Amino acid sequence: MTSELLDQALVEEATKKSGLIWVKGPGGPARALWHVWHEGAACLIGDGPGEQPLPGLADGAAAEVTVRSKDKGGRLVSWAAKVVELTPGSEQWDATVAELKGKRLNAPDGEAMTLRWSRECRVLRLEPTGATTALPDGNLAAAPLPTPATTREPMPAGLPRLLMKKRRRK
């Protein structure tokens, strides 16, 4: 019993303090997602325009959550979760969205984002099932997921000269 309580405390504290968790749904790769810890679960918003993708996370499915250290970025704990999708307009949805709204950075629509979330997005709770996974011994490095993002273009040839002129004038 003591071990279960210690695991529960570790999961809660580590997940609360980390602004980013890695979530692996059934049959998919792990994805980095921002979250809010609220009422005993990691809460997520996504699958809408301008929000993070939540592939493979369906109501009732199982997921594996890995929490990193906020200081060093290393893996602290991995835990099993049950995915619960909240119904827009329900009391639990309203309370969860209030927490998420406070942590959402750079929202394009400001105060109207909760209306957009209710129409176009999904709010999920990842509820710990009590099982933690042992930390792996080996290297788990993986190739990055495909993305439409690109790197910037090469620096123009004349830019270094322009930058050096400004320094000389000072």
C-alpha positions, 0 to 999 in steps of 0.5 A, a space after each residue: 500500500 505504501 508503494 502505491 501511495 508513493 507512486 501516486 504522489 510521484 506521478 502527481 507532483 512530477 506531472 504538475 511541475 512539468 509543463 510538457 508530457 509525452 503521451 503515447 496512444 495505442 499504436 502511435 508514436 509518443 507526442 509532446 503535449 502541453 497539459 494542466 494537472 486538474 483534479 487528479 488527471 492531466 488535462 489536454 485540449 486539441 484536435 482543432 485549428 491552431 491546437 495540438 494534435 491528439 492522434 490515437 487518444 479516444 475516450 476509454 482508450 489506454 495511454 502511456 504518459 512519460 513525464 520529464 524533469 523541468 530542470 534537466 529534461 530527463 525522464 522522471 516517471 512513466 505511468 499508465 492512463 485511461 483517456 476520458 473525453 469530456 462533453 462540452 458544456 458539462 460541469 467537469 468540462 467547464 472546470 477543466 476548460 477554466 484551468 486550461 484557459 489560464 495556461 494557454 499561451 498565444 491564443 489567436 482569439 483571446 476570450 472567445 477561445 472557450 467557444 471555439 474549443 466547445 465547437 471544434 476541439 476535444 478536451 481529454 483527461 488522462 486519469 492515472 490507473 495506478 501503474 507506473 512503468 520502470 525506467 528503461 535501461 537503454 537509449 530510446 532516441 527516435 527519429 523526429 515525426 514528420 512535420 510541415 515545418 521547415 528550417 529557415 533559408 540560408 543566410 544571404 551572402 551580404 548579411 555578415 558585411 551589413 552586420 559588421 558595418 553596424 558594429 564599427 559605427 558604434 
